């Protein structure tokens, strides 16, 4: 079972010789729609009622099969799309029809199986593997379309800014990804806003701060940054803003904790002579290596003792938030001060005096 990624799918479509079957899955909805639309554009227009047939996951597969077998009208091919067919939970009869459909797609049609909300484990699902095998035997392609990696997103933003008559350097593009997230739809919307704001000018980190929407995660990471900078006033100010936004205290705690977990993983990896790439591969940071690079930079402020004391303080805060009678904002404010004190003095606040 061979699954390709975006670059191979892009080359296939760019060559202009379409495969009979495409399976589009993964966690990036924008990319799945983008490539399904590219395939459609090579065949016909979206409003072509004769040669463009779209079906949802509740469709009758016999109807889909019949549509695929019918010759196109005044065109070379027909576009057949099924979105979110739940092959994991359908009957055996329907599953057999599903495999038959994939295997029998004629030269006069292109079948696109797009999975937007249907969940399955591509590595473990025997039913999915069988669908991929049937697709390959019929000369088709199964493409996993996950969120693009940071360098790809940075290039997309810098190139996109240039096409819109603006200039955005790599540092500003990287900062936008870190603060707004890696969803391409969101990044393109933010880029449009930034370009409209600067009016053919330069987009800088300050521009991103002024114009772009920050994710909740990015806002909490700002809290982590102020803690690591030992800036108590800024930390308490951000905490107050987060509570004003009614962000769940446990979300705040877990996001701050994740910064320390990242550092602990890098610290342990260094002890074992492992690289950032090794940590990324083992703990699922692929495409988010910049998080580990940040963690490595933050480790300059820490030794093993400081890390252990910090993790103990985070554990105590977790326990306090889960107990009755604790005031969440006070717990988190005390935690911020404790973490800052550990960085500055190398010992726990609880041991003072």
SVG drawing of the C-alpha trace seen along z (x, -y; Angstrom):
<svg xmlns="http://www.w3.org/2000/svg" viewBox="-29 -51 54 59">
<polyline fill="none" stroke="black" stroke-width="0.4" points="0.0,0.0 1.7,-3.2 0.3,-6.6 1.7,-9.7 1.9,-13.3 1.1,-16.7 4.2,-17.1 3.5,-13.8 -0.2,-14.6 0.7,-18.1 3.0,-16.7 0.4,-14.1 -2.3,-16.8 0.2,-19.3 1.1,-16.7 -2.5,-16.8 -3.0,-13.1 -5.5,-12.3 -5.7,-9.0 -9.0,-7.2 -9.3,-7.3 -8.1,-9.8 -8.4,-9.2 -7.9,-12.6 -7.5,-12.4 -5.6,-14.0 -6.0,-16.8 -5.9,-19.8 -9.4,-20.6 -8.1,-23.5 -5.7,-21.2 -8.3,-18.5 -10.7,-21.0 -7.9,-22.7 -6.8,-19.6 -10.3,-18.2 -11.1,-21.6 -7.9,-21.3 -8.9,-17.9 -12.4,-19.1 -11.1,-22.1 -9.1,-19.8 -12.3,-18.0 -15.2,-20.5 -16.9,-23.4 -18.5,-23.0 -21.9,-23.9 -21.8,-21.3 -24.8,-19.2 -24.0,-16.5 -20.4,-15.9 -19.9,-16.9 -21.6,-14.6 -21.1,-15.1 -22.4,-12.7 -22.4,-12.9 -21.6,-10.1 -25.2,-8.9 -25.4,-8.2 -26.6,-5.1 -23.4,-3.6 -25.3,-2.0 -26.3,-5.4 -22.7,-6.5 -21.6,-3.5 -24.3,-4.1 -23.2,-7.7 -19.5,-6.7 -20.4,-4.2 -22.5,-6.6 -20.5,-8.3 -19.7,-12.0 -21.8,-14.6 -19.7,-16.6 -16.6,-16.1 -13.7,-13.6 -14.4,-12.6 -16.9,-12.9 -16.0,-14.1 -17.5,-11.9 -17.0,-12.9 -18.0,-11.2 -17.5,-13.1 -17.2,-11.3 -18.4,-7.8 -18.2,-6.0 -16.7,-2.7 -15.8,-1.7 -19.4,-1.4 -21.3,-0.5 -22.8,3.0 -20.7,5.7 -22.9,5.3 -22.2,1.5 -18.5,2.1 -18.2,4.6 -19.9,2.0 -17.4,-0.6 -14.5,1.6 -16.1,2.5 -16.7,-1.1 -13.0,-1.9 -11.9,1.1 -14.2,0.5 -13.9,-3.2 -13.7,-3.5 -11.3,-5.7 -14.2,-8.1 -14.5,-9.1 -12.5,-10.3 -13.6,-9.3 -12.5,-11.5 -13.1,-10.1 -12.7,-13.0 -12.7,-12.5 -13.4,-15.7 -15.1,-14.7 -15.1,-10.9 -12.5,-9.6 -10.4,-6.5 -6.9,-5.3 -5.1,-5.1 -2.3,-3.0 -4.5,-0.4 -7.7,-0.3 -7.8,2.9 -10.8,1.5 -8.9,-1.6 -5.8,0.3 -8.0,2.5 -9.5,-0.7 -6.0,-2.0 -4.9,1.3 -7.9,1.3 -7.1,-2.3 -3.5,-1.5 -4.5,1.6 -6.8,-0.7 -3.9,-3.2 -5.2,-5.6 -3.6,-7.6 -4.2,-7.8 -2.9,-11.2 -2.5,-12.2 -2.9,-16.0 -1.8,-17.1 -1.0,-20.6 2.1,-21.9 5.4,-22.2 6.7,-25.5 9.1,-26.2 6.4,-25.5 3.9,-27.8 6.6,-30.5 7.2,-30.3 3.5,-30.3 3.1,-33.6 6.1,-35.4 5.3,-34.4 1.6,-35.3 2.5,-38.7 4.7,-39.4 1.9,-38.5 -0.3,-41.0 2.3,-43.7 3.6,-43.6 6.8,-42.5 6.9,-40.0 10.2,-38.6 10.6,-35.1 10.7,-36.2 7.3,-37.9 5.8,-34.9 7.2,-32.5 5.8,-34.7 2.3,-34.7 2.3,-30.9 3.4,-30.7 0.7,-33.1 -2.2,-32.3 -1.6,-28.5 -1.0,-26.3 -4.5,-26.3 -4.0,-27.5 -7.5,-29.0 -6.9,-31.1 -3.4,-32.1 -4.6,-33.2 -7.3,-35.3 -4.8,-36.9 -2.4,-37.5 -5.2,-39.3 -5.9,-41.5 -2.2,-42.3 -1.8,-43.2 -4.8,-45.4 -3.5,-47.1 0.0,-47.9 -1.2,-48.9 1.8,-47.6 4.2,-48.2 6.2,-45.9 4.6,-43.4 6.7,-43.1 6.3,-41.3 4.8,-44.5 2.2,-44.6 1.2,-41.0 0.8,-42.0 -1.4,-44.9 -3.6,-43.2 -3.7,-39.5 -5.9,-37.4 -4.0,-35.2 -5.2,-31.8 -5.9,-31.0 -2.9,-28.8 -0.7,-31.7 -2.1,-34.0 -1.2,-31.4 2.2,-30.9 2.7,-34.7 2.1,-34.0 4.8,-31.3 7.2,-33.7 6.7,-36.3 7.3,-33.7 10.5,-32.5 11.6,-36.2 10.9,-36.5 8.5,-39.4 6.0,-39.0 3.9,-42.1 3.4,-41.1 2.6,-37.5 -0.1,-38.6 -1.5,-41.1 -1.8,-38.3 -3.4,-36.0 -6.0,-38.7 -6.7,-39.0 -7.1,-35.3 -9.6,-35.1 -11.5,-38.1 -11.7,-36.1 -13.1,-33.2 -10.4,-30.8 -10.7,-27.5 -8.0,-27.5 -7.0,-23.9 -6.4,-25.0 -4.1,-27.7 -2.3,-25.3 -1.9,-22.6 -0.5,-25.0 2.0,-26.4 2.9,-22.9 3.5,-21.8 6.3,-24.4 8.0,-22.7 7.4,-19.2 9.0,-20.3 12.0,-21.5 12.2,-18.3 12.1,-16.2 15.0,-18.2 16.9,-18.0 16.5,-14.2 17.4,-13.8 20.6,-15.7 21.5,-13.5 21.1,-10.5 22.9,-12.2 19.8,-12.5 18.9,-15.4 15.8,-17.6 14.9,-15.5 15.0,-12.3 12.6,-14.0 10.3,-15.2 10.1,-11.7 9.4,-10.0 6.9,-12.4 4.9,-13.5 6.4,-17.0 6.8,-16.5 6.0,-19.8 6.2,-21.6 10.0,-21.3 10.1,-25.0 8.4,-24.2 11.4,-22.0 13.8,-24.7 12.2,-27.2 12.4,-24.7 16.1,-24.2 16.6,-28.0 14.6,-28.3 16.7,-25.6 19.5,-28.1 17.8,-29.4 17.5,-25.9 19.4,-23.1 18.0,-19.7 17.1,-21.1 15.2,-24.0 13.2,-21.8 12.3,-19.4 11.2,-22.1 9.1,-23.7 7.4,-20.5 6.6,-19.9 5.0,-23.4 3.0,-22.6 1.8,-19.3 0.8,-21.1 -1.2,-23.6 -2.9,-20.8 -3.9,-19.2 -5.1,-22.5 -7.3,-23.3 -8.9,-19.9 -9.7,-20.2 -12.8,-21.9 -12.5,-25.4 -9.5,-26.6 -9.8,-29.9 -8.4,-29.2 -7.1,-32.7 -5.2,-32.8 -3.8,-29.3 -2.4,-30.3 -1.1,-33.7 0.8,-31.9 2.1,-29.4 3.4,-32.1 5.3,-33.7 6.6,-30.3 7.9,-29.5 9.6,-32.9 11.2,-32.5 12.6,-29.1 14.2,-30.5 15.6,-33.5 16.8,-31.8 17.0,-28.1 14.9,-27.1 11.2,-26.7 9.2,-29.5 7.9,-26.9 11.4,-26.6 11.8,-30.3 12.5,-31.0"/>
</svg>
